[in-house]
């Protein structure tokens, strides 16, 4: 129980810094706790709500948030979650794990390869 709490604390801190803790949490649950993929993804959604909610005040104080962009991204996220739920019902768990793993690898490679740029709005 202590190991799980420490893992959650570290992953939540990384998530709050924008490192992509959600993917790390699913990996932790899948590899170290033998949690089924769909269950791990559902737990990740709940975990993300609390970890992102805890980091929200810091981001509100440090940055100007664009409400229109937030609404657009939230709407797309809700639609994507709905479609993903429907798709997860028809895709086998093993294939879902492979797709998720491939997505993490591609995302990681993209993050390593892309040139780091700071948008003009983020500069102070």
C-alpha positions in Angstrom: 0.0 0.0 0.0 2.8 2.4 0.8 4.6 1.6 -2.5 1.3 2.4 -4.4 0.9 5.7 -2.5 4.5 6.7 -3.3 4.1 5.8 -6.9 0.8 7.8 -7.1 2.5 10.8 -5.5 5.5 10.7 -7.8 3.3 10.2 -10.9 0.9 13.0 -9.8 3.9 15.4 -9.3 5.2 14.6 -12.8 1.7 15.0 -14.2 1.4 18.4 -12.6 4.6 19.5 -14.2 3.3 18.4 -17.6 5.4 15.2 -18.0 2.5 13.0 -19.0 1.8 11.2 -15.7 -1.3 9.6 -17.1 0.6 7.3 -19.3 3.0 6.5 -16.5 0.1 5.6 -14.2 -1.4 3.2 -16.7 2.1 1.6 -17.2 2.5 1.3 -13.4 -0.9 -0.3 -12.9 -0.5 -2.7 -15.9 3.1 -3.8 -15.1 3.3 -3.8 -11.3 -0.2 -4.4 -10.1 -1.5 -6.7 -12.9 -4.5 -4.5 -13.4 -6.4 -5.2 -16.7 -5.8 -2.5 -19.4 -9.4 -1.1 -19.4 -9.5 -1.0 -15.6 -6.1 0.8 -15.6 -7.4 3.3 -18.1 -10.5 4.0 -16.1 -8.5 4.4 -12.9 -6.2 6.8 -14.8 -9.1 9.0 -15.7 -10.0 9.4 -12.1 -6.4 9.8 -11.1 -6.0 12.5 -13.7 -9.0 14.5 -12.4 -7.5 14.7 -8.9 -3.8 15.3 -9.9 -4.7 17.9 -12.5 -7.2 19.6 -10.1 -4.4 19.9 -7.5 -2.1 21.5 -10.1 -4.7 23.9 -11.5 -4.3 26.7 -8.9 -0.5 26.8 -9.7 -1.2 27.1 -13.4 -3.9 29.7 -12.9 -1.4 31.8 -10.9 1.5 31.4 -13.3 -0.2 31.6 -16.8 -2.9 33.4 -18.7 -5.3 30.6 -19.7 -7.3 31.0 -22.9 -10.9 30.2 -22.1 -11.8 29.6 -25.8 -9.0 27.1 -26.3 -9.9 25.3 -23.0 -13.6 25.0 -24.1 -12.5 23.7 -27.5 -10.1 21.2 -26.1 -12.5 20.0 -23.4 -15.2 19.5 -26.1 -12.8 17.5 -28.3 -11.7 15.5 -25.2 -15.3 14.6 -24.3 -16.0 13.5 -27.8 -12.8 11.5 -28.0 -13.5 9.8 -24.6 -17.0 8.8 -25.8 -15.6 7.4 -29.1 -12.8 5.7 -27.3 -15.2 4.0 -24.9 -17.2 2.7 -27.8 -14.1 1.4 -29.6 -12.7 -0.2 -26.4 -15.9 -2.3 -26.2 -15.1 -4.0 -29.5 -11.3 -4.2 -29.4 -9.7 -7.1 -27.6 -7.7 -6.2 -24.4 -4.4 -7.5 -25.8 -4.7 -5.4 -29.0 -5.7 -2.4 -26.9 -2.5 -2.8 -24.8 -0.4 -3.0 -28.0 -2.0 0.1 -29.5 -1.5 2.0 -26.2 2.1 0.9 -26.0 2.7 2.0 -29.6 1.1 5.3 -29.0 3.4 5.9 -26.0 6.5 5.0 -28.1 5.5 7.2 -31.0 4.6 10.1 -28.6 8.0 9.7 -26.8 10.0 9.7 -30.0 8.0 12.7 -31.3 8.7 14.6 -28.0 12.4 13.8 -28.2 12.7 14.8 -31.9 10.7 18.0 -31.9 12.4 21.3 -31.5 11.5 22.9 -28.2 9.7 26.2 -28.9 8.0 28.7 -26.5 4.8 30.2 -27.8 4.7 34.0 -27.7 1.7 33.9 -25.3 3.7 31.8 -22.8 6.5 34.4 -22.5 6.3 36.9 -19.7 
